[in-house]
Amino acid sequence: MSTNHNRENGTQVSRREVMRRGLCGAAGLLAADRLGREALAKPAEANKAQAEVKAKSVIQIFLWGGMSHNDTWDPKPEAGRDYMGEFMDVVQTNVPGIRLGALFPELAKQADKYCLIRSMTHGNNGHETAAYLMQTGHSRGERLAYPSVGAVFSLFKSPDYKGMIPPYVVLTRPQGRFSEEGFLGPKYKPFATGGDPKATRFEVEGIVARGITDDRQQARRQLLEKMDTMSRVMAASPHLSDAQEAKEAAYELILGSGKEVFDLSTEKPELRDRYGPHTFGQECLVARRLAGVGVPYIVINYPGGWDTHSGHFDRMRRQCPELDQGLAMLLQDLHDHGLLESTLVWCCGEFGRGPKVDWQPPWNGGRNHYGKVFSVLVAGGGFKGGQIVGSSDEVGAEVKERPVYPVDLLGSIYQLAGIDPNGVLPHPLGLEAHVLPTEAEGAKSAGLLTEIM
């Protein structure tokens, strides 16, 4: 048999093998990863919390860069222009006593479905370190690189998850501020879709091939199967069963039910319009569809981000209406589909923005990084709606009541999903590692969010 001149581990790779690997592509690798997860996930089964699992899926909307709390979900109009800048107006919600910044009229109609945490705090003002803290619960500088909450969900939920789509999905690109999988390794990296769901065709990387129709994709499969005589000869070999299963799973993802979840053309145009014609709105619609088929963890990394050191108010005028429309419609649509009770939604950045507007050049009305206090929206999956947790002071500069630390927020999410926040993580070198750090390990905590659970 002729061979390719590339070598792998000192062994020649046949042209047939090169073709087989090319066939599966990214989707095949994802399917293979799914088959390989069990070995690492089995030790985690004993760590599942005994409490009732209320959150079967989680949708995290990550407002990377940090969204201002004063301008959005914790307005302080009485503080004046130095703290409110150009956004002095507020809007009353459908829950008495709760008001939002005036750029959120749609979310104001949905306040009975979510809770606002107005006392989130960690004091870290660095993008990378704060993002790591908010998505792992651990501080940078520890001896281990911990996995993100999505990777932890992938670990603990994989044994019971039977879906075709990987258990940890990111729409549309990872932030790259830290390694989401941490020490769990590449099997627990998120499946990043790439593409743009507002496009005529949502070209999901590894699933939807640009410029290639489904019919052509199917014809290629049939041709390759005719050529691949070796697989038929060795079909009975137990050593090839996993590879064959991975290949079939890859095709189902590319041409079958897995792909259909990402096909927004099956939705009514009026529903898509209600989510908004922008990328974020359509990402929210995809997230609802992924939750509908039971994908355990879905992340929307907000396109464009919220790092508004300068041009702050102009950017907020563009982005807040999109966030308002997409998030409000997501909550309503989850409710309408009977999914809100079993789907937990949480939305925030790695920190907030400075409560006092920086009018000096070069910022000219910007807001800087601020980790002392900021706001988080949580909904569904066992969280009560129409509630406020904690408060900031009269200008939004300090926590006034009931601080909420990352371990409190993440621990509550884990608890509602049936994952033990104190559970043991399987480190490849056998080192001791837990889902969340304890107070004995230096973690700040004011307790789980039991008042809204």
Number of C-alpha atoms within 10 A of each C-alpha: 5 9 13 12 10 12 11 8 6 7 8 13 16 16 15 18 13 13 12 16 14 11 17 22 15 16 26 27 18 24 24 21 17 23 17 14 16 15 9 18 20 15 14 21 17 14 18 20 18 11 12 11 17 20 24 20 29 27 26 21 24 23 22 22 25 28 30 28 26 29 28 21 26 25 25 26 19 11 17 14 14 14 24 21 21 15 21 18 14 20 17 17 20 16 16 10 10 18 20 23 24 20 24 24 19 18 26 22 16 19 24 18 23 22 21 24 25 26 27 29 22 22 13 18 19 15 18 16 17 25 26 23 21 23 22 26 27 27 19 16 8 8 6 15 19 30 27 27 24 26 27 26 21 27 27 26 25 24 16 8 15 14 15 20 26 25 26 25 26 23 26 23 18 20 16 8 13 17 17 26 22 19 18 22 15 13 19 25 24 25 22 18 21 16 16 18 26 17 13 10 15 20 19 22 17 21 23 23 14 12 8 9 11 14 10 11 15 14 12 13 13 12 10 15 14 10 10 15 12 10 13 10 9 12 13 10 9 9 10 13 13 13 15 14 14 23 22 15 25 27 22 19 24 23 17 14 14 21 17 14 18 23 18 20 12 9 10 9 10 9 12 20 12 17 25 23 15 19 18 28 26 23 28 29 26 21 27 25 18 23 23 17 15 20 26 27 28 25 26 22 21 22 17 11 16 22 23 22 19 18 15 21 17 12 13 20 12 11 18 19 18 21 25 21 21 27 23 25 23 24 23 18 19 22 16 10 10 12 21 25 19 24 29 25 26 21 18 23 27 27 32 30 29 25 26 21 21 19 14 9 9 11 16 14 21 22 26 21 22 24 21 22 28 34 27 23 16 25 25 26 23 23 28 18 19 20 20 18 19 17 22 25 13 14 19 25 19 19 20 15 13 16 24 27 24 23 28 23 22 21 23 23 27 23 24 23 28 21 26 23 22 18 17 18 25 20 17 10 7 8 10 10 16 17 26 25 19 16 11 7 9 10 16 19 16 13 15 18 17 9 10 17 16
